[in-house]
């Protein structure tokens, strides 16, 4: 997981956003046709109202408001927002624990909100999976870039996960095809070995018992069927019995 954004990084993102060229009217309309949805977790009602107003004034749709960590998790599970703004200090379940649950379930990116900027809190927020860290008082110049970056990173991570999952699926498919090919190869090798043994046994029968080639093959085939002996095993028995002995001249002369 990438390190949580610092205030300097947020300012840089905001400055770069200002410097970007204005898009065409059609492109802008397409981009803003759907408002990004947000769940806000803030236990202080006044702060929550201010935050909601700021978000809605900047094109976000606040679909849920939570006064404690448990409620924030429940709303996020239910509403599946594009991003979650969560205060660290909340009753019943603190924001870091709630963020950890949301991130573990990979529901939405979380931006942590707090009046404190201690290093240990930043580390805990990062460890929980939060993608940005914004200190109070909430300012558009800090909050909005954090939301955009968090959503972008979340999308990138999920695209990567999808790519890995797709690759794993292809790998399993290839492994299955390879296993099937190995089975077919083994069957082909066994069939070739059987055919070689039968040909050798057939030649010995032609040599020892004056069989014709067709007659020797029919005898092997019929004996195999009648006595329920695999042709390979029967051929090996014939080879073992007659293979090392010299051809019988009397049988040939008959």
C-alpha angles and dihedrals in degrees: 000000000000119000117268114267117262123218090255091054091049091051090050091052090049092050092049090050090055092050094052115107117257113260124232118272091250093049092047092049092051091048094051098038089103120040117223109249124230138192112206121207112192126136096202107080096207093052090045092053092049092048093048091049092050092050095047091047088056098051102271124128113222104211098173141022123200129191095194140026097257092053091048091055092047093049092047092051091048101041101033095211125194091242141001125221107202133181114221097219108062135138128254091015123019120233096250092055091046091048090051091055093048093047094045089055090045093227102137142337115269128218111197120221123198146149089227130072102188116152093234091057091049090052092048091048091049091047090052090055101258112156099203140019122211124183126216140288090063112236126184091226090061104029102046097052089046091055093048094048092045092052091045093050091046091053092048092050092049092047087053092048090049090050092050091047091049091049091049089051091051090047091053089048092050091046090052092049090047091051090049090049091050090052091050091047091050090049090048091050091049091048091050091048091050091049092050092049092047090049090051092046090047090053091051091051090049089050099042104033102026093244120164114240091254092044093051091051092048091049092052092045095047094044090049091052097041095048095032092236119147111249090235092055092046091049091051090051091052091048092048091051101041106015099088098038124090118254114271108243093198091058091050092049093051 
